[in-house]
Amino acid sequence: MDETRFGNIVFVPGTGGGRYPFCNSLYIDDQKKAIIDPASDETFLRKLADERRVDLIINSHYHEDHIAFNYLFPEAELYVHEDIGACFKSYSAFLDYCGLLDSQYKAEWDDLFLNRFHFRERAPSLEFADGDVLIFGDTKMRVIHTPGHTAGHCSFYFPDQGILFMGDLDLSRFGPWYGDRVSDIDETIQSMHRLLEIPADIYITSHETGIIRGDITELAETYLTVITTRGKRILEFLERPRTADEIVERWIIFRREFQPRYFFEFAERGMIMKHLERLIRNGKVETKEGKFHLTSAPDEI
């Protein structure tokens, strides 16, 4: 594993190129030592834990691939956004925010979250808000609330270093993810536009690319275009009325079926429903007798 240091800020690449089930982390090596999203490299994180070199954990949001090794630091303080504190205090709240509280696959989800990703209920020491500035010594960090991927999702800006940690607004080829009950497509778009207004020189994503230097405008536009493409594919598939199940079975988001099916079908359905709700709000789709219909001919949409 090759770490990259920007003064007191250390980029820790995730195993497997930072792809799920891992993410990239940031380690702040200052008077107060912090780890942002400890789910990157288990060996590195265990070394930090063994040497007691983490005073606090900061989670950009509650997803399992960002909190997987929180449990290694039981004595560290935990900082999260005020909108998602409940997800850390209560496993039931965590499932509710995801949209899994009543899932027929609860045993499978419990095994995934509790055993593989080591979810542990834990009360945050601090629930921060947008604009809050956290100071670790010589290093200061401003909280940028960027909801959409989840409620309470945050990015973090280090003004003195010109570094912006974007979290799961990751500019990946897959595009934005918004499959939880509390996710939102329009908030995702707004959050990305907000990040483009921040004067950063170095951008750090939670997955895949990791470190990006220079202007990200084109990457961001391509990333957001995926949302438009998905919406168009749904409209094309509605050349005749379809049920939600029929649309989900089309695998418009993931393009094909993956295993385990319960995991990918949850995400596919969650994002498809977000699109359908948005298309209904925009007057392009309506529901009749349990099916989704175009409000006009396909070539007029």
KEMI-257273 format. One line per 5 residues: number of its first residue (from 1); their letters; for each residue x, y, z of N, C-alpha, C. Coordinates in nm, 2 decimals. Atoms other than C-alpha are relative to their C-alpha. Example, Ala and Ser with C-alpha at 12.3 -4.5 7.8 and 13.67 -1.06 7.14 Angstrom:
<atoms>
1) AS) 0.09:-0.12:0.00:1.23:-0.45:0.78:0.09:0.12:0.00  -0.09:-0.11:0.00:1.37:-0.11:0.71:-0.08:0.11:0.08 $
</atoms>
This chain:
<atoms>
1) MDETR) 0.08:-0.12:0.00:0.00:0.00:0.00:0.09:0.12:0.00  -0.08:-0.12:0.01:0.14:0.34:-0.10:-0.08:0.11:0.05  0.06:-0.11:-0.06:0.03:0.62:0.12:0.05:0.13:-0.07  -0.04:-0.13:0.05:0.04:0.98:-0.01:-0.02:0.11:0.11  0.00:-0.10:-0.11:0.12:1.26:0.24:-0.01:0.14:-0.06 $
6) FGNIV) 0.01:-0.14:0.03:0.01:1.62:0.20:0.01:0.07:0.14  -0.02:-0.05:-0.13:0.17:1.76:0.51:-0.05:-0.09:0.11  0.06:0.09:-0.10:-0.03:1.63:0.80:-0.12:-0.09:-0.04  0.11:0.08:0.05:-0.29:1.48:0.58:0.05:-0.12:-0.09  -0.05:0.12:0.07:-0.23:1.12:0.46:-0.12:-0.07:-0.07 $
11) FVPGT) 0.09:0.08:0.08:-0.42:0.96:0.18:0.03:-0.15:0.02  -0.02:0.14:-0.02:-0.47:0.59:0.26:-0.09:-0.07:-0.11  0.08:0.07:0.11:-0.58:0.39:-0.06:-0.06:-0.12:0.05  0.07:0.12:-0.04:-0.83:0.12:-0.01:0.04:-0.12:-0.07  -0.03:0.13:0.06:-0.77:-0.24:-0.08:-0.08:-0.01:-0.13 $
16) GGGRY) 0.07:0.02:0.13:-0.86:-0.34:-0.44:-0.03:0.13:-0.07  0.03:-0.13:0.07:-0.83:0.01:-0.57:-0.11:0.08:0.06  0.10:-0.08:-0.07:-1.07:0.15:-0.32:-0.14:-0.04:-0.04  0.13:0.04:0.04:-1.36:-0.04:-0.47:-0.07:-0.07:0.11  0.08:0.07:-0.10:-1.65:-0.18:-0.26:0.05:-0.15:0.01 $
21) PFCNS) 0.04:-0.04:-0.13:-1.62:-0.34:0.00:0.09:0.09:0.08  -0.09:-0.09:-0.06:-1.34:-0.10:0.07:-0.02:0.14:-0.05  0.00:-0.14:0.05:-1.30:0.28:0.04:0.14:0.06:0.03  -0.13:-0.08:-0.03:-1.01:0.53:0.05:-0.03:0.08:0.13  0.01:-0.08:-0.13:-0.94:0.69:0.39:0.09:0.12:0.00 $
26) LYIDD) -0.09:-0.11:-0.03:-0.78:1.01:0.51:0.04:-0.02:0.15  -0.05:0.00:-0.14:-0.56:1.00:0.82:0.06:0.14:0.03  -0.05:-0.13:-0.04:-0.49:1.34:0.99:0.10:-0.02:0.11  -0.11:0.03:-0.09:-0.15:1.31:1.16:0.04:0.13:0.07  -0.03:-0.13:-0.06:-0.16:1.62:1.38:-0.01:-0.02:0.15 $
31) QKKAI) 0.00:0.01:-0.14:-0.18:1.70:1.75:-0.12:-0.09:0.04  0.12:0.09:-0.02:-0.53:1.54:1.75:0.00:-0.08:-0.13  -0.01:0.09:0.12:-0.51:1.24:1.52:-0.14:-0.06:-0.03  0.14:0.05:0.04:-0.82:1.14:1.32:0.01:-0.09:-0.12  0.02:0.08:0.12:-0.92:0.88:1.06:-0.14:0.03:-0.06 $
36) IDPAS) 0.13:-0.02:0.07:-1.19:0.96:0.81:-0.03:-0.12:-0.08  0.05:0.12:0.07:-1.38:0.66:0.69:0.10:-0.12:0.01  -0.10:0.11:-0.01:-1.17:0.37:0.83:-0.05:-0.13:-0.05  0.04:0.13:0.06:-1.25:0.10:0.58:0.09:-0.02:-0.12  -0.09:0.00:0.12:-0.95:0.13:0.35:0.09:-0.13:0.00 $
41) DETFL) -0.10:0.10:0.00:-0.66:-0.10:0.43:0.01:-0.06:0.15  0.01:0.06:-0.14:-0.70:-0.34:0.73:0.14:0.00:0.07  -0.13:0.01:-0.06:-0.33:-0.38:0.79:0.04:0.14:0.06  -0.03:-0.14:-0.05:-0.27:0.00:0.81:-0.08:0.04:0.12  0.09:-0.04:-0.11:-0.57:0.05:1.03:0.02:-0.07:0.13 $
46) RKLAD) -0.03:0.08:-0.12:-0.48:-0.23:1.27:0.13:0.05:0.06  -0.13:-0.06:-0.05:-0.13:-0.07:1.30:-0.03:0.12:0.08  0.04:-0.12:-0.07:-0.29:0.26:1.39:-0.07:-0.04:0.14  0.07:0.04:-0.13:-0.51:0.08:1.65:0.10:-0.05:0.10  -0.10:0.05:-0.09:-0.22:-0.11:1.80:0.09:0.10:0.06 $
51) ERRVD) -0.09:-0.10:-0.05:-0.01:0.20:1.83:-0.08:0.12:0.07  0.09:-0.10:-0.06:-0.32:0.40:1.97:0.02:0.14:-0.06  -0.03:-0.13:0.07:-0.27:0.67:1.71:-0.13:0.05:-0.07  0.13:-0.06:0.05:-0.64:0.76:1.65:-0.07:0.05:0.12  0.08:-0.07:-0.11:-0.81:1.01:1.88:-0.15:0.01:-0.04 $
56) LIINS) 0.14:-0.01:0.04:-1.12:1.04:1.67:-0.03:-0.06:-0.14  0.04:0.05:0.13:-1.31:0.88:1.39:-0.10:0.10:-0.06  0.10:-0.08:0.07:-1.50:1.09:1.13:-0.05:-0.08:-0.11  0.07:0.08:0.11:-1.75:0.91:0.91:-0.07:0.10:-0.09  0.06:-0.09:0.10:-1.86:1.09:0.59:-0.15:-0.04:-0.01 $
61) HYHED) 0.13:0.05:-0.01:-2.18:0.88:0.61:0.00:-0.14:0.06  0.02:0.13:-0.08:-2.32:0.55:0.75:0.02:-0.13:-0.08  -0.01:0.13:0.08:-2.26:0.30:0.47:0.11:-0.09:0.05  -0.09:0.10:-0.06:-2.09:-0.02:0.56:0.14:0.00:-0.05  -0.13:0.00:0.06:-1.80:0.02:0.33:0.08:0.13:0.04 $
66) HIAFN) -0.07:-0.12:-0.05:-1.70:0.34:0.52:0.02:-0.01:0.15  0.00:0.02:-0.14:-1.75:0.22:0.88:0.06:-0.13:0.04  -0.03:0.14:-0.03:-1.62:-0.13:0.86:0.10:-0.03:0.11  -0.10:0.02:-0.10:-1.32:-0.08:1.09:-0.01:0.10:0.11  0.03:-0.08:-0.12:-1.47:0.17:1.33:0.03:-0.07:0.13 $
71) YLFPE) -0.01:0.08:-0.12:-1.47:-0.11:1.58:0.14:-0.02:0.05  -0.14:0.01:-0.04:-1.09:-0.12:1.59:0.04:0.11:0.10  -0.04:-0.12:-0.08:-1.09:0.21:1.78:-0.11:0.03:0.10  0.11:-0.02:-0.10:-1.33:0.17:2.07:0.01:0.12:0.09  -0.02:-0.11:-0.09:-1.17:0.45:2.27:0.00:0.13:-0.07 $
76) AELYV) 0.00:-0.13:0.08:-1.18:0.71:1.99:-0.13:0.06:0.01  0.13:-0.08:0.02:-1.44:0.98:1.97:-0.05:-0.03:-0.14  0.07:0.01:0.13:-1.69:0.95:1.68:-0.07:0.12:-0.03  0.06:-0.12:0.06:-1.79:1.25:1.47:-0.08:-0.04:-0.12  0.08:0.02:0.12:-2.08:1.23:1.22:-0.09:0.12:-0.01 $
81) HEDIG) 0.10:-0.11:0.02:-2.33:1.47:1.07:-0.13:-0.02:0.08  0.12:0.00:-0.09:-2.63:1.56:1.28:-0.12:-0.08:-0.06  0.12:0.07:0.06:-2.88:1.41:1.03:0.01:-0.15:0.01  -0.01:0.14:0.00:-2.74:1.06:1.07:0.06:-0.06:0.13  -0.04:0.05:-0.13:-2.64:1.03:1.43:-0.08:-0.12:0.04 $
86) ACFKS) 0.09:0.11:-0.04:-2.93:0.79:1.48:0.05:-0.13:-0.06  -0.04:0.12:0.07:-2.78:0.54:1.23:0.12:-0.07:0.08  -0.11:0.06:-0.08:-2.48:0.49:1.46:-0.04:-0.04:0.14  0.05:0.04:-0.13:-2.67:0.48:1.78:-0.08:-0.13:0.00  0.10:0.11:0.01:-2.92:0.22:1.66:0.01:-0.08:-0.13 $
91) YSAFL) -0.01:0.08:0.11:-2.89:-0.07:1.43:-0.14:0.00:-0.08  0.13:-0.01:0.07:-3.27:-0.05:1.36:-0.01:0.13:-0.08  0.00:-0.12:0.08:-3.23:0.31:1.26:0.09:-0.01:-0.12  -0.09:0.02:0.12:-2.94:0.22:1.03:-0.07:-0.08:-0.11  0.08:0.08:0.10:-3.16:-0.04:0.86:-0.11:0.08:-0.06 $
96) DYCGL) 0.11:-0.09:0.04:-3.45:0.21:0.84:0.05:0.10:-0.10  -0.06:-0.10:0.10:-3.23:0.48:0.67:0.03:-0.07:-0.13  -0.04:0.07:0.12:-3.11:0.22:0.42:-0.13:-0.04:-0.08  0.12:0.05:0.06:-3.47:0.10:0.36:-0.01:-0.15:0.01  -0.01:0.15:-0.02:-3.41:-0.25:0.49:-0.07:-0.05:0.12 $
101) LDSQY) 0.06:0.04:-0.13:-3.61:-0.25:0.81:-0.09:-0.12:-0.01  0.09:0.11:0.02:-3.87:-0.49:0.67:0.04:-0.09:-0.11  -0.04:0.09:0.11:-3.66:-0.68:0.42:-0.02:-0.14:0.03  0.01:0.14:-0.01:-3.74:-1.04:0.36:0.13:-0.07:0.01  -0.13:0.06:0.00:-3.37:-1.10:0.35:0.08:0.05:0.13 $
106) KAEWD) -0.07:-0.06:-0.11:-3.30:-0.97:0.70:0.11:-0.08:0.06  -0.11:0.09:-0.05:-3.09:-1.27:0.80:0.13:0.02:-0.08  -0.12:-0.02:0.08:-2.86:-1.21:0.50:0.06:0.14:0.03  -0.05:-0.14:-0.03:-2.84:-0.83:0.57:0.07:0.00:0.13  -0.06:0.00:-0.14:-2.77:-0.90:0.94:0.14:-0.06:-0.01 $
111) DLFLN) -0.13:0.06:0.01:-2.49:-1.13:0.85:0.10:0.09:-0.07  -0.09:-0.09:0.08:-2.34:-0.88:0.60:0.04:0.12:0.09  -0.03:-0.12:-0.08:-2.36:-0.58:0.83:0.07:-0.03:0.13  -0.04:0.03:-0.13:-2.30:-0.73:1.17:0.13:-0.08:0.00  -0.12:0.09:0.00:-2.04:-1.00:1.08:0.11:0.05:-0.09 $
116) RFHFR) -0.11:-0.04:0.09:-1.86:-0.89:0.77:0.05:0.14:0.02  -0.04:-0.14:-0.01:-1.87:-0.52:0.83:0.00:0.05:0.14  -0.03:-0.02:-0.14:-1.86:-0.53:1.21:-0.08:0.12:0.05  0.08:-0.11:-0.06:-2.15:-0.28:1.27:-0.01:-0.02:0.15  0.02:-0.01:-0.14:-2.16:-0.18:1.63:-0.07:0.13:0.04 $
121) ERAPS) 0.07:-0.12:-0.04:-2.40:0.06:1.79:0.09:0.08:0.09  -0.10:-0.09:-0.06:-2.21:0.36:1.91:-0.05:0.14:0.00  0.05:-0.13:-0.01:-2.32:0.70:2.03:0.11:0.10:-0.04  -0.10:-0.10:0.04:-2.13:0.99:1.85:0.03:0.09:0.11  -0.04:-0.10:-0.09:-1.93:1.22:2.06:-0.04:0.14:-0.05 $
126) LEFAD) 0.04:-0.12:0.06:-2.01:1.50:1.82:-0.08:-0.02:-0.13  0.08:0.00:0.12:-2.28:1.55:1.56:0.02:0.14:-0.06  -0.03:-0.13:0.06:-2.15:1.83:1.33:-0.10:0.04:-0.10  0.09:-0.06:0.10:-2.33:2.05:1.09:0.07:0.07:-0.11  -0.06:-0.06:0.11:-2.27:2.21:0.76:0.07:0.13:0.04 $
131) GDVLI) -0.07:-0.12:-0.03:-2.00:2.48:0.78:0.09:-0.01:0.13  -0.09:0.01:-0.12:-1.85:2.36:1.11:0.14:-0.02:-0.04  -0.15:0.02:0.02:-1.47:2.38:1.13:0.06:-0.08:0.11  -0.07:0.09:-0.10:-1.28:2.11:1.31:0.15:0.03:-0.01  -0.14:-0.03:0.00:-0.93:2.19:1.42:0.08:-0.11:0.08 $
136) FGDTK) -0.07:0.12:-0.05:-0.68:1.91:1.48:0.14:0.04:0.05  -0.14:-0.05:-0.03:-0.37:2.13:1.56:0.03:0.11:-0.10  -0.03:-0.09:0.11:-0.22:2.29:1.26:-0.09:-0.02:-0.12  0.09:0.04:0.11:-0.48:2.13:1.04:-0.14:0.04:0.03  0.14:-0.03:-0.02:-0.83:2.27:1.00:-0.08:-0.06:-0.11 $
141) MRVIH) 0.09:0.06:0.09:-1.12:2.11:0.82:-0.14:0.05:0.01  0.14:-0.05:0.00:-1.46:2.25:0.71:-0.09:-0.11:-0.05  0.10:0.10:0.04:-1.76:2.03:0.69:-0.09:0.06:-0.11  0.09:-0.04:0.11:-1.95:2.05:0.36:-0.11:-0.11:-0.01  0.11:0.09:0.01:-2.29:1.89:0.38:-0.04:-0.03:-0.14 $
146) TPGHT) 0.03:0.03:0.14:-2.35:1.71:0.05:-0.09:-0.12:-0.01  0.09:0.12:0.00:-2.66:1.49:0.08:-0.04:-0.04:-0.14  0.05:0.06:0.13:-2.82:1.28:-0.19:0.04:-0.14:-0.01  -0.05:0.14:0.00:-2.60:0.97:-0.19:-0.07:-0.07:0.12  0.09:0.03:-0.11:-2.75:0.94:0.16:-0.04:0.13:0.06 $
151) AGHCS) 0.02:-0.11:-0.08:-2.90:1.18:0.40:0.13:0.02:0.09  -0.11:-0.02:-0.09:-2.62:1.34:0.61:0.14:-0.03:-0.06  -0.13:0.02:0.06:-2.35:1.26:0.36:0.08:0.13:0.00  -0.08:-0.12:-0.01:-2.06:1.50:0.40:0.13:-0.01:-0.08  -0.13:-0.01:0.06:-1.75:1.61:0.21:0.08:0.09:0.10 $
156) FYFPD) -0.09:-0.07:-0.10:-1.45:1.77:0.39:0.10:0.08:-0.08  -0.09:-0.09:0.07:-1.25:2.07:0.28:0.11:0.05:0.10  -0.12:-0.04:-0.07:-0.90:2.15:0.40:0.05:0.13:-0.07  -0.03:-0.12:0.08:-0.86:2.52:0.29:0.15:0.03:-0.01  -0.14:-0.04:0.01:-0.49:2.56:0.38:0.08:-0.09:-0.09 $
161) QGILF) -0.07:0.09:0.10:-0.39:2.26:0.17:-0.07:0.00:-0.13  0.07:0.00:0.12:-0.65:2.32:-0.10:-0.05:-0.14:-0.04  0.04:0.14:0.02:-0.77:1.96:-0.05:-0.15:-0.01:0.03  0.14:0.03:-0.02:-1.14:1.85:-0.09:-0.02:-0.15:-0.01  0.04:0.14:0.00:-1.24:1.51:0.02:-0.15:-0.01:-0.03 $
166) MGDLD) 0.13:0.00:0.06:-1.55:1.43:-0.18:-0.09:-0.11:0.05  0.08:0.11:-0.05:-1.67:1.11:-0.01:-0.05:-0.08:-0.12  0.06:0.09:0.11:-1.90:0.90:-0.23:-0.06:0.08:-0.11  0.01:-0.07:0.12:-1.95:1.17:-0.48:0.13:-0.02:-0.08  -0.14:0.05:0.03:-1.67:0.97:-0.63:0.04:0.01:-0.15 $
171) LSRFG) -0.03:-0.02:0.15:-1.68:1.06:-1.01:0.03:-0.13:-0.07  -0.03:0.13:0.06:-1.67:0.69:-1.09:-0.08:-0.02:-0.13  0.06:0.03:0.13:-1.77:0.55:-1.43:-0.14:-0.06:0.02  0.13:0.05:-0.03:-2.07:0.37:-1.26:-0.10:0.12:0.01  0.08:-0.11:-0.03:-2.21:0.71:-1.17:-0.05:0.01:0.14 $
176) PWYGD) 0.05:-0.02:-0.14:-2.40:0.83:-0.86:-0.08:-0.12:0.04  0.09:0.10:-0.07:-2.56:0.59:-0.62:-0.09:0.07:0.09  0.10:-0.06:-0.09:-2.88:0.68:-0.45:-0.12:-0.10:0.02  0.10:0.11:-0.02:-3.06:0.36:-0.35:-0.06:-0.02:0.13  0.06:0.01:-0.14:-3.13:0.41:0.02:-0.14:0.07:0.00 $
181) RVSDI) 0.13:-0.07:-0.02:-3.47:0.52:0.15:0.02:0.15:0.01  -0.02:-0.14:-0.02:-3.32:0.85:0.24:0.09:0.07:-0.11  -0.07:-0.05:0.11:-3.13:0.90:-0.08:-0.08:0.09:-0.09  0.08:-0.09:0.08:-3.23:1.17:-0.33:0.08:0.04:-0.13  -0.07:-0.03:0.13:-3.14:1.23:-0.70:0.03:0.15:-0.01 $
186) DETIQ) -0.02:-0.15:0.01:-3.19:1.61:-0.70:0.11:0.05:0.10  -0.10:-0.04:-0.10:-2.99:1.65:-0.38:0.14:-0.04:-0.05  -0.13:0.04:0.05:-2.71:1.45:-0.54:0.06:0.10:-0.10  -0.05:-0.10:0.11:-2.69:1.69:-0.84:0.04:0.13:0.07  -0.03:-0.12:-0.07:-2.71:1.99:-0.61:0.13:0.00:0.07 $
191) SMHRL) -0.12:0.01:-0.08:-2.43:1.86:-0.39:0.12:0.00:-0.09  -0.11:0.00:0.09:-2.20:1.79:-0.69:0.03:0.15:-0.05  -0.02:-0.14:0.05:-2.26:2.15:-0.82:0.06:0.08:0.12  -0.06:-0.08:-0.11:-2.18:2.28:-0.47:0.15:-0.03:0.01  -0.15:0.03:-0.02:-1.84:2.10:-0.46:0.08:0.07:-0.11 $
196) LEIPA) -0.07:-0.06:0.11:-1.75:2.25:-0.80:0.03:0.15:0.03  -0.02:-0.14:-0.03:-1.77:2.59:-0.64:0.11:0.02:0.10  -0.10:-0.01:-0.10:-1.51:2.51:-0.38:0.14:0.01:-0.06  -0.14:-0.02:0.07:-1.15:2.64:-0.47:0.10:-0.10:0.05  -0.10:0.11:-0.04:-0.96:2.31:-0.44:0.10:-0.02:-0.11 $
201) DIYIT) -0.10:0.04:0.10:-0.64:2.20:-0.61:0.01:-0.15:-0.01  -0.01:0.14:-0.01:-0.66:1.84:-0.50:-0.13:-0.06:0.05  0.12:0.06:-0.04:-0.97:1.63:-0.49:0.02:-0.15:0.03  -0.02:0.14:-0.04:-0.99:1.30:-0.31:-0.14:-0.07:0.01  0.13:0.08:0.00:-1.27:1.04:-0.38:0.01:-0.12:0.09 $
206) SHETG) 0.01:0.11:-0.08:-1.38:0.76:-0.16:0.03:-0.13:-0.07  -0.02:0.13:0.07:-1.35:0.50:-0.43:0.07:0.02:-0.13  -0.07:0.01:0.13:-1.14:0.41:-0.74:0.10:0.11:-0.01  -0.11:-0.09:0.04:-0.95:0.71:-0.87:0.08:0.05:0.12  -0.07:-0.05:-0.12:-0.87:0.85:-0.53:0.05:0.14:-0.01 $
211) IIRGD) -0.05:-0.13:0.00:-0.65:1.15:-0.59:-0.01:0.06:-0.14  0.02:-0.07:0.13:-0.74:1.40:-0.87:0.05:0.14:0.01  -0.06:-0.13:0.00:-0.54:1.71:-0.94:-0.05:0.08:-0.12  0.05:-0.09:0.10:-0.67:2.01:-1.13:-0.15:0.00:-0.01  0.14:-0.02:0.02:-1.01:2.09:-1.27:-0.08:-0.13:-0.02 $
216) ITELA) 0.08:0.12:0.01:-1.28:1.83:-1.22:-0.14:0.02:-0.07  0.13:-0.04:0.06:-1.56:2.01:-1.41:-0.05:-0.11:-0.10  0.04:0.09:0.11:-1.56:1.77:-1.71:-0.04:-0.14:0.06  0.02:0.13:-0.07:-1.54:1.46:-1.48:-0.14:0.01:0.07  0.13:-0.01:-0.07:-1.84:1.59:-1.28:-0.11:0.00:-0.10 $
221) ETYLT) 0.11:0.00:0.10:-2.05:1.66:-1.59:-0.02:-0.14:-0.05  0.01:0.14:0.05:-1.98:1.31:-1.72:-0.07:-0.09:0.11  0.06:0.07:-0.12:-2.07:1.17:-1.37:-0.15:0.02:0.01  0.14:-0.03:-0.01:-2.40:1.35:-1.36:-0.08:-0.04:-0.12  0.07:0.04:0.12:-2.48:1.26:-1.72:-0.06:-0.14:0.02 $
226) VITTR) 0.05:0.14:-0.02:-2.52:0.90:-1.60:-0.15:0.00:0.05  0.13:-0.01:-0.05:-2.83:1.01:-1.41:-0.10:0.02:-0.12  0.08:-0.03:0.11:-2.98:1.15:-1.73:-0.02:-0.12:-0.09  0.00:0.12:0.08:-2.89:0.84:-1.92:-0.09:-0.11:0.05  0.09:0.10:-0.07:-3.06:0.61:-1.67:-0.15:0.04:-0.02 $
231) GKRIL) 0.14:-0.04:0.02:-3.38:0.82:-1.69:-0.05:-0.02:-0.14  0.04:0.02:0.14:-3.39:0.80:-2.07:-0.02:-0.15:-0.02  0.02:0.15:0.02:-3.35:0.42:-2.05:-0.13:-0.04:0.06  0.12:0.04:-0.06:-3.64:0.40:-1.82:-0.12:0.04:-0.09  0.11:-0.05:0.09:-3.86:0.62:-2.05:-0.01:-0.09:-0.13 $
236) EFLER) 0.00:0.09:0.12:-3.75:0.40:-2.35:-0.07:-0.13:0.03  0.05:0.13:-0.03:-3.85:0.09:-2.17:-0.16:0.01:0.03  0.14:-0.02:-0.02:-4.19:0.24:-2.10:-0.08:0.03:-0.13  0.08:-0.01:0.12:-4.30:0.22:-2.46:-0.13:-0.07:0.01  0.13:0.05:-0.05:-4.58:0.02:-2.30:0.00:0.00:0.15 $
241) PRTAD) 0.01:-0.01:-0.15:-4.70:0.03:-1.94:0.08:-0.12:0.06  -0.08:0.10:-0.07:-4.47:-0.16:-1.70:-0.03:0.01:0.15  0.00:0.00:-0.14:-4.49:-0.27:-1.34:0.14:0.04:0.05  -0.13:-0.03:-0.06:-4.21:-0.17:-1.10:0.09:-0.12:-0.01  -0.08:0.13:0.00:-4.10:-0.54:-1.09:0.06:-0.02:-0.14 $
246) EIVER) -0.05:0.01:0.14:-4.07:-0.54:-1.47:0.12:0.09:-0.03  -0.10:-0.10:0.02:-3.86:-0.23:-1.47:0.13:-0.04:0.07  -0.12:0.04:-0.07:-3.63:-0.36:-1.20:0.07:-0.12:-0.07  -0.05:0.12:0.07:-3.59:-0.69:-1.39:0.08:0.04:-0.12  -0.07:-0.04:0.12:-3.46:-0.49:-1.68:0.15:0.03:0.03 $
251) WIIFR) -0.14:-0.03:-0.04:-3.14:-0.40:-1.48:0.05:0.12:-0.07  -0.04:-0.12:0.07:-3.13:-0.05:-1.62:0.12:0.06:0.07  -0.11:-0.07:-0.07:-2.89:0.07:-1.35:0.13:-0.08:-0.01  -0.13:0.08:0.00:-2.64:-0.22:-1.33:0.02:-0.07:-0.13  -0.01:0.05:0.14:-2.70:-0.33:-1.69:-0.01:-0.15:-0.01 $
256) REFQP) 0.02:0.15:0.00:-2.71:-0.70:-1.59:-0.01:-0.05:0.14  0.01:0.05:-0.13:-2.78:-0.92:-1.30:0.13:-0.04:0.06  -0.12:0.05:-0.08:-2.51:-0.97:-1.03:-0.04:-0.08:0.12  0.02:0.07:-0.12:-2.48:-1.19:-0.73:0.08:0.06:0.11  0.13:0.06:-0.04:-2.58:-1.20:-0.45:-0.12:0.09:-0.05 $
261) RYFFE) 0.11:-0.07:0.06:-2.91:-1.11:-0.61:-0.07:0.10:0.10  0.07:-0.08:-0.10:-3.07:-0.98:-0.28:0.07:0.14:0.01  -0.08:-0.12:-0.01:-2.79:-0.72:-0.26:-0.02:0.10:-0.11  0.01:-0.08:0.12:-2.80:-0.59:-0.61:-0.14:0.04:-0.04  0.13:-0.03:0.03:-3.17:-0.61:-0.65:-0.05:0.12:0.09 $
266) FAERG) 0.03:-0.11:-0.09:-3.21:-0.38:-0.34:0.05:0.13:-0.06  -0.05:-0.13:0.05:-2.99:-0.12:-0.50:-0.07:0.04:-0.13  0.06:-0.02:0.12:-3.14:-0.16:-0.84:-0.14:0.06:0.02  0.14:-0.05:-0.02:-3.50:-0.12:-0.71:0.00:0.14:0.07  -0.01:-0.13:-0.07:-3.40:0.17:-0.48:0.02:0.11:-0.10 $
271) MIMKH) -0.03:-0.11:0.09:-3.25:0.37:-0.76:-0.11:0.02:-0.11  0.11:-0.01:0.10:-3.52:0.28:-1.02:-0.12:0.08:0.06  0.11:-0.07:-0.06:-3.79:0.40:-0.77:0.02:0.14:0.01  -0.03:-0.14:0.00:-3.61:0.72:-0.72:-0.02:0.07:-0.13  0.02:-0.06:0.13:-3.61:0.78:-1.09:-0.15:0.01:-0.04 $
276) LERLI) 0.15:0.00:0.03:-3.98:0.69:-1.13:-0.07:0.11:0.08  0.06:-0.10:-0.08:-4.07:0.92:-0.84:0.03:0.14:-0.07  -0.05:-0.13:0.06:-3.87:1.20:-1.01:-0.07:0.03:-0.13  0.07:-0.01:0.13:-4.03:1.13:-1.35:-0.14:0.04:0.02  0.14:-0.04:-0.03:-4.37:1.15:-1.20:-0.01:0.15:0.04 $
281) RNGKV) 0.00:-0.14:-0.04:-4.29:1.48:-1.03:0.02:0.10:-0.12  -0.02:-0.08:0.11:-4.17:1.61:-1.36:-0.10:-0.01:-0.11  0.11:0.01:0.10:-4.49:1.51:-1.54:0.03:-0.09:-0.12  -0.03:0.09:0.12:-4.33:1.25:-1.77:-0.06:-0.14:0.01  0.05:0.13:-0.02:-4.47:0.94:-1.61:-0.12:0.01:0.10 $
286) ETKEG) 0.11:0.01:-0.10:-4.79:0.85:-1.42:-0.03:-0.15:0.03  0.04:0.14:-0.04:-4.93:0.54:-1.25:-0.15:-0.02:-0.02  0.14:0.04:0.01:-5.25:0.36:-1.34:0.00:-0.15:0.02  0.03:0.15:-0.02:-5.37:0.02:-1.22:0.13:-0.07:0.03  -0.12:0.08:-0.04:-5.03:-0.07:-1.07:0.11:0.00:-0.10 $
291) KFHLT) -0.10:-0.01:0.10:-4.83:0.02:-1.38:0.04:0.14:-0.03  -0.06:-0.13:0.03:-4.61:0.31:-1.49:-0.02:0.02:-0.15  0.03:-0.04:0.14:-4.72:0.49:-1.81:0.07:0.13:-0.03  -0.04:-0.13:0.05:-4.57:0.76:-2.02:-0.12:0.09:-0.01  0.11:-0.10:0.01:-4.78:1.08:-2.01:-0.02:0.04:-0.15 $
296) SAPDE) 0.01:-0.04:0.14:-4.72:1.13:-2.39:0.08:-0.10:-0.08  -0.07:0.09:0.09:-4.57:0.95:-2.69:0.15:0.00:0.03  -0.14:0.00:-0.03:-4.21:0.84:-2.64:0.08:0.11:-0.07  -0.08:-0.10:0.08:-4.08:1.08:-2.92:-0.04:0.14:0.05  0.04:-0.14:-0.05:-4.25:1.37:-2.74:0.06:0.02:0.14 $
301) I) -0.05:-0.01:-0.14:-4.08:1.30:-2.40:0.14:0.07:0.00 $
</atoms>
